[in-house]
Amino acid sequence: MASPLNSLAAAIQSLETISEEERALLLRHTDRLNKELDVLDFALKRTQKDKSIVVNILKATIEDLEKS
């Protein structure tokens, strides 16, 4: 996933005013944030899919009840 964090990581990589240890630390943090964003994105998509399924089931149930 292309994100602003990837741009931030590229900017950190190009900095000449920080030490290698600081650069590595900042890059680890951006990697960790990217992973957290991926997990949250997956959870959001899964929740939206589950919501859609529940809505469809409820609509079908309502239609069945109205027919009865």
Secondary structure, DSSP 8 states (H G I E B T S, - for coil): ---HHHHHHHHHHH-SSS-HHHHHHHHHHHHHHHHHHHHHHHHHHHHHHHHHHHHHHHHHHHHHHHH-
